[in-house]
């Protein structure tokens, strides 16, 4: 009933084709988006850190 049957797994049977590959332009855009996100997050962290330091210094 539940025996192991050698063979291809049905949902992996077909090759991915062009669905997985991406062009250089798309890859550069993805890197650019990641850099922008990282810069925004770093600026938020820096603003929070500076705010805490100023608050501690003035208090």
N, C-alpha and C positions, 0 to 999 in steps of 0.2 A: 504494500500500500504506500508507504512513505520510504521507498528505497531510493538510493542515489542512482541517478541515470546520467551517464557521461554524455556530454554534448554541449552545444552552445546554449547560453541562457537566452530566453526568448527576447527580453527587452534589450539585450546587447547584441542582437543578431546583426543588425544593419550598421554599417559604418556611419560615422558622423558627417563625413563629407566636408562641405564648406561652412557648416554651422559653427564649428569650433575655432577655425582659423580667423584671424583678423588682420587687417592691413596695417601697414606702418603708421599711416595717418591716424587710424583709430587708436593704436597703441600710444602714440604721442599725446593724443587728446586725453586718454585715460590717465597718463602720468601727469599731465598738466592739471587735470581736475584733482588728483590726489595732492599735488603740491599746493594748490589753492586751499583745499580743505585743511591741510596741515598748517598753513600760515594763519588761517582764520582761528583755528583751535589754539595755536601758540600765542596769538595776540590776546585771545580771551584769557588764557592762563596768566599771561604776563600782566594784563590789566588787573586781574584779581589779586595777584601777588603784590603788585605795587599798591593797590588799594589797602590791603591788609597791613603792609609795612607803614604806610602813611597814617592809617588809623591807629596803629600801635604807637607810632612816634608822637602823634598829636594828643593822644589820650592821656 
